[in-house]
Amino acid sequence: MRHLYQLVMDPNVNPLSALPRMVRFQLMSVLSFMWSFVFATWIGLLAAFGPLVAVHMVLLVGIFFTSAVFLKAKEMQPLSYDMLFKDRRDGCARYDDVWGG
């Protein structure tokens, strides 16, 4: 494990060892800033990932609920006046006409 660490972090062992010391230092500094940015961005994305998943799940539940309602409505027969207020057996009104109409 120590050998793997030295391959990357030790400027006398890594591929930058052929460069002058000042250039090695500058390149290692730039690489350290870059990797700090990469890991900070990664941690930030992990922190934002939970709420992002929650918002998408709420959106998907809404889409699936709407789809289920539309499919159920498609399967149902359309309602008409006859189906609502007339008896299917004899065709007469289901309810007494209280208003005399």
N, C-alpha and C positions, 0 to 999 in steps of 0.2 A: 504494500500500500504506500509506503514511503517513497518507493521508486516512482510510482505513478504520480504522486504529488510533485516530485522533483522534475518530472518531464514537463510539467506545465508551469510550475511556479518558480523554479530556480533558474535565474537568468544565465547561469553558467552551464546549465545542462540542456535547456530547451532549445528549439531551433533558432532562437534569436542570439544564441551565444557567439555567432560569427560576426555580429555587428559591434560597432564601438559602444562602450559602456553608456555614454550619454544617450545614444539612439535607443539602446535597449531599455533604459529607464523611461524615456518618453513613450515608447511603444507599450511597455508594461503599464504605465499610468493610464494611457488611453484605453487599453484593454480592461483595466480594472474599473474605470468609469463606465465603460460599455456594459460590463457584466453586472455592475451595481444597478444600472438602469434596467437591464433585462430582468433581474430577479425582483426588483421593486415593482415593475410592471406586472410580472407574473403574480406576485402576492396581491397586488391591487385588483387584478382580474379575478383571482380566487375570491376575494372579499365581495366583489360585485356579482359573482356568479350565482350565489344563492338567491338574492332578490330577483335577478334576471330570470332564473328558472321559475320562481314563484309567479311572476307576472305572466310568463308564457303559459304556465299551467292554467291560470285563471282564464286566459284567452282561449285556450283549447277546450276547457270545460264549457265555456259559453258557446263555442262553435258546435261542439257535439250535442249540447242541449237543444240548440236551435235546429240542428239537423234531425234530432229525434222527434221534435214537435212537428216539423214539416213532413217527415215520413209517416207519422201517425195520422196527420191530417189527410195525407194522400190516400191512405188505406181506408179511411172512413167514407161512408156514402154521403153525398151532399144532402143537407136537410132541406126539406121543402115545407110549404104550408100544410099539405096533406099529411105528411109524416108527423108533424108536430101536433095537429089539432083534430085529426080524424082517426077513428078506430080502423085498423087494417082489416078486421074481420067483416064488418058490415058497412064501412064507409061513412057512418054517422059521426057527428061531432062527439068528441070525447067528453067534453064538459058541457053542462047546461048553459044555455045562453041567458045569463042573468040580466042583460041589458035589453033583451027583447029585440035584438037586431036581426 
